[in-house]
Amino acid sequence: MLIQSLEQKTKLAMMTVIVTISGCVVICGFTLWCCMSLVTKEREQIYILDGDIPFLAERAQLEANFTMEAKAHIQLFHQYVYYLHIV
């Protein structure tokens, strides 16, 4: 009777260890999969730093921003030219 009880306790302990280890492997695998998908999504986005503050950049068509970019380039050119004349 004692041997059967000891054998059942050993089987129960072994089954508990196997279930615990397999559960940990499943949880770690799921966590790794979630992290990899998150990293993949984040690599597709572009951030622009303004000082220490990151801003998410939106993709747009080239034609949509052409006038704004042209005005910004002209303004930057004028700033550089006038700054060189002052110095």
C-alpha positions as semicolon CSV with decimal commas, in nm:
position;residue;x (nm);y (nm);z (nm)
1;M;0,000;0,000;0,000
2;L;0,283;0,237;0,081
3;I;0,458;0,166;-0,249
4;Q;0,145;0,240;-0,453
5;S;0,095;0,567;-0,268
6;L;0,459;0,664;-0,322
7;E;0,435;0,572;-0,688
8;Q;0,119;0,780;-0,732
9;K;0,280;1,078;-0,555
10;T;0,583;1,053;-0,782
11;K;0,363;1,038;-1,093
12;L;0,162;1,336;-0,969
13;A;0,479;1,535;-0,897
14;M;0,624;1,446;-1,239
15;M;0,298;1,541;-1,414
16;T;0,291;1,873;-1,224
17;V;0,648;1,951;-1,330
18;I;0,579;1,862;-1,694
19;V;0,261;2,072;-1,704
20;T;0,439;2,366;-1,538
21;I;0,735;2,354;-1,776
22;S;0,513;2,319;-2,083
23;G;0,299;2,611;-1,962
24;C;0,610;2,825;-1,918
25;V;0,729;2,734;-2,268
26;V;0,390;2,829;-2,416
27;I;0,384;3,162;-2,228
28;C;0,743;3,244;-2,331
29;G;0,671;3,154;-2,693
30;F;0,360;3,373;-2,700
31;T;0,551;3,661;-2,540
32;L;0,833;3,626;-2,793
33;W;0,585;3,622;-3,082
34;C;0,409;3,935;-2,952
35;C;0,739;4,118;-2,907
36;M;0,859;4,027;-3,256
37;S;0,534;4,149;-3,414
38;L;0,553;4,473;-3,212
39;V;0,913;4,533;-3,322
40;T;0,819;4,465;-3,684
41;K;0,534;4,718;-3,666
42;E;0,755;4,980;-3,501
43;R;1,027;4,941;-3,764
44;E;0,773;5,037;-4,031
45;Q;0,711;5,373;-3,863
46;I;0,940;5,675;-3,882
47;Y;0,993;5,913;-3,591
48;I;1,129;6,266;-3,618
49;L;1,305;6,421;-3,319
50;D;1,233;6,783;-3,229
51;G;1,480;6,839;-2,949
52;D;1,402;6,552;-2,715
53;I;1,042;6,497;-2,829
54;P;0,977;6,226;-3,092
55;F;0,698;6,283;-3,344
56;L;0,549;6,012;-3,566
57;A;0,590;6,097;-3,934
58;E;0,303;6,022;-4,168
59;R;0,361;5,897;-4,520
60;A;0,220;6,119;-4,789
61;Q;0,241;6,155;-5,163
62;L;0,518;6,372;-5,305
63;E;0,272;6,602;-5,480
64;A;0,083;6,673;-5,156
65;N;0,383;6,831;-4,983
66;F;0,558;6,988;-5,282
67;T;0,440;7,345;-5,222
68;M;0,514;7,331;-4,851
69;E;0,859;7,187;-4,914
70;A;0,934;7,447;-5,177
71;K;0,836;7,731;-4,943
72;A;1,045;7,578;-4,663
73;H;1,348;7,548;-4,891
74;I;1,313;7,909;-5,005
75;Q;1,277;8,029;-4,647
76;L;1,581;7,828;-4,539
77;F;1,781;7,965;-4,833
78;H;1,687;8,322;-4,739
79;Q;1,786;8,261;-4,376
80;Y;2,127;8,131;-4,481
81;V;2,187;8,414;-4,731
82;Y;2,086;8,691;-4,492
83;Y;2,283;8,534;-4,208
84;L;2,598;8,528;-4,423
85;H;2,555;8,900;-4,505
86;I;2,520;8,990;-4,137
87;V;2,836;8,805;-4,035
